[in-house]
Amino acid sequence: MISAAHPTTCTLVVSKGQSRNPAKRGLESAIAQAAGQIDGVEVLVVPHLYDLPKGGESLERLREIDGDLIVCSWIFSRAAHWVLDRNGIGGTPGDVELGIDDSDDESETPSAADSEPPETEVVDRVTDLYPRPDRQVYCLDLKSSESVEDYVAEINRILGRGETAPADTSLPIVGGKIVEVEETTKRRWYPVIDFSRCTNCMECIDFCLFGVYGVDGVENILVEQPDNCRKGCPACSRVCPENAIIFPQHKAPAIAGAQTDGDEGFKIDLSQLFGAPTDKGDPIATAARERDEQLLLTGREAVGIDDQLKKRQAALSEKPKDNLDRLIDSLDELDL
């Protein structure tokens, strides 16, 4: 919710999807129309966030917005936040309730919470060293609901206005509260870095052989040449120790920016969502294979699992086993 330190006005950004699906276009339009009738809300409609060209009108308009933002897009909320951040539209992620499933909150399951948590090494994240602007950016995933009323209710909740009557989306919009940017875009494929997880370890720049990554003036990792990335290849996301690299258009939720909770959730995503081999293959071997495929397609020689990746594999295997590891080992022993 927007705090007292922030005005109860904000800009709603509706990012249109890549497809021409009439149901999706209708939902986008209805949300924009309904939000345009909410007092204190300005509406900006732009093409797909991920495809916006550098120096285009959409990004220029987004950078001109000083206050809080509510963003509706067809990519995961975490992905949308860091796509905006990489384009100079920074802020603190605002709490979003739409799409959150609380059904398991009260379920009774065996928990390790009663035991002493393992000691973990404290590491600096990039956002710890370089805090983002003091404003809230609320990213709503348009896959969360097909109901316009759900989005209107969430917008009002964020604004701290409680329950309000549903907006009449048939009414004309007055006062110029909706601005739509008509801009030509093309479908793109490039990595997006979640700097709240990134430790600036540089494993991605060492792994990628296509010149995608670089460093800025203070030696922070950045996606320097996004369009050098090989379409469909998510290999660098598999070798990132912190799960900080997102490909918003990937079919696997964990790679596309779905929120994961803790190390155990990440390991489940690696085995079930990252598309790693099911015959006890590991994500690093998968990443090496994917990188080799792309190298061969460009007429270069395959590299395989180089010394850097071997060290990464060894580090993973040396980690102490937790409850999930022990559970998987038990299932393996049962030979089900």
Backbone hydrogen bonds, N-H to C=O, Kabsch-Sander energy under -0.5 kcal/mol:
donor,donor_aa,acceptor,acceptor_aa,energy
2,I,158,I,-3.3
6,H,3,S,-1.9
10,C,40,G,-1.7
11,T,68,D,-1.9
12,L,42,E,-3.6
13,V,11,T,-0.6
13,V,70,I,-3.3
14,V,12,L,-0.5
14,V,44,L,-2.5
15,S,13,V,-0.6
15,S,72,C,-3.3
16,K,14,V,-0.7
16,K,46,V,-2.7
25,R,21,N,-2.4
26,G,22,P,-2.4
27,L,23,A,-2.1
28,E,24,K,-2.5
29,S,25,R,-2.4
30,A,26,G,-2.5
31,I,27,L,-2.4
32,A,28,E,-2.2
33,Q,29,S,-2.7
34,A,30,A,-2.6
35,A,31,I,-2.8
36,G,32,A,-1.9
37,Q,34,A,-1.2
38,I,35,A,-1.7
39,D,37,Q,-0.5
41,V,38,I,-1.9
42,E,10,C,-2.1
42,E,40,G,-0.5
43,V,177,K,-3.1
44,L,12,L,-2.9
45,V,179,V,-3.0
46,V,14,V,-2.4
46,V,44,L,-0.5
51,D,48,H,-1.2
52,L,48,H,-0.6
52,L,49,L,-1.1
56,G,53,P,-1.9
60,E,56,G,-1.7
61,R,57,E,-2.6
62,L,58,S,-2.3
63,R,59,L,-2.3
64,E,60,E,-1.0
65,I,62,L,-1.1
69,L,136,Q,-2.3
70,I,11,T,-2.5
71,V,138,Y,-3.6
72,C,13,V,-3.3
73,S,71,V,-0.5
73,S,140,L,-2.2
80,A,76,F,-2.6
81,H,77,S,-2.3
82,W,78,R,-1.7
83,V,79,A,-2.0
84,L,80,A,-2.2
85,D,81,H,-2.1
86,R,82,W,-2.0
87,N,83,V,-0.7
87,N,84,L,-1.0
88,G,85,D,-2.0
89,I,84,L,-2.4
90,G,88,G,-0.7
92,T,135,R,-3.3
94,G,137,V,-2.3
100,I,97,E,-1.9
102,D,100,I,-0.7
105,D,102,D,-1.6
107,S,104,D,-1.0
109,T,107,S,-0.8
115,S,112,A,-1.3
123,V,121,E,-0.5
126,V,195,F,-0.5
126,V,198,C,-2.2
127,T,195,F,-1.7
128,D,125,R,-0.9
129,L,125,R,-1.4
130,Y,126,V,-2.4
135,R,133,P,-2.1
137,V,92,T,-2.5
138,Y,69,L,-3.1
138,Y,136,Q,-0.5
139,C,137,V,-0.6
140,L,71,V,-3.8
140,L,138,Y,-0.6
142,L,73,S,-3.5
142,L,140,L,-0.6
144,S,141,D,-2.2
148,V,146,E,-0.6
151,Y,147,S,-1.1
152,V,148,V,-2.3
153,A,149,E,-2.6
154,E,150,D,-1.9
155,I,151,Y,-2.5
156,N,152,V,-2.4
157,R,153,A,-2.2
158,I,154,E,-2.6
159,L,155,I,-2.1
160,G,157,R,-1.2
161,R,156,N,-3.0
162,G,156,N,-0.5
169,T,167,A,-1.1
171,L,168,D,-1.7
177,K,174,V,-0.5
179,V,43,V,-2.6
179,V,177,K,-0.5
181,V,45,V,-3.1
182,E,180,E,-0.6
183,E,181,V,-0.8
186,K,51,D,-0.5
192,V,246,I,-2.6
194,D,244,A,-3.4
195,F,193,I,-1.0
197,R,194,D,-1.6
198,C,194,D,-1.9
206,D,202,M,-1.8
207,F,203,E,-2.1
208,C,204,C,-2.8
214,G,222,L,-2.5
216,D,220,N,-2.2
219,E,216,D,-1.8
222,L,214,G,-2.3
224,E,212,V,-1.0
224,E,222,L,-1.2
225,Q,212,V,-2.4
228,N,225,Q,-2.0
229,C,226,P,-1.5
231,K,229,C,-0.5
233,C,230,R,-2.2
237,S,234,P,-1.5
238,R,234,P,-0.7
238,R,235,A,-1.2
239,V,235,A,-0.8
240,C,236,C,-0.7
243,N,240,C,-1.2
246,I,192,V,-3.1
246,I,244,A,-0.5
247,F,255,I,-2.8
250,H,247,F,-2.4
255,I,252,A,-0.6
256,A,252,A,-2.2
257,G,253,P,-0.7
258,A,253,P,-2.9
262,G,260,T,-0.8
265,G,261,D,-1.0
266,F,262,G,-1.5
267,K,263,D,-2.2
268,I,264,E,-2.1
269,D,265,G,-2.0
270,L,266,F,-2.4
271,S,267,K,-1.9
272,Q,268,I,-2.6
273,L,269,D,-2.2
274,F,269,D,-2.1
276,A,270,L,-0.8
280,K,278,T,-1.4
281,G,277,P,-0.6
286,T,282,D,-1.8
287,A,283,P,-2.4
288,A,284,I,-2.4
289,R,285,A,-2.1
290,E,286,T,-2.5
291,R,287,A,-2.5
292,D,288,A,-2.4
293,E,289,R,-2.2
294,Q,290,E,-1.7
295,L,291,R,-2.3
296,L,292,D,-2.6
297,L,293,E,-1.7
298,T,294,Q,-1.1
298,T,295,L,-0.5
299,G,296,L,-1.5
300,R,295,L,-2.9
306,D,304,G,-1.1
310,K,306,D,-2.3
311,K,307,D,-2.1
312,R,308,Q,-1.6
313,Q,309,L,-2.6
314,A,310,K,-2.4
315,A,311,K,-2.3
316,L,312,R,-2.0
317,S,313,Q,-2.3
318,E,314,A,-1.5
319,K,315,A,-0.5
319,K,316,L,-1.0
326,R,322,D,-2.2
327,L,323,N,-2.2
328,I,324,L,-2.5
329,D,325,D,-2.5
330,S,326,R,-2.2
331,L,327,L,-2.1
332,D,328,I,-2.3
333,E,329,D,-2.0
334,L,330,S,-1.3
335,D,331,L,-0.8
335,D,332,D,-0.8
336,L,331,L,-0.8
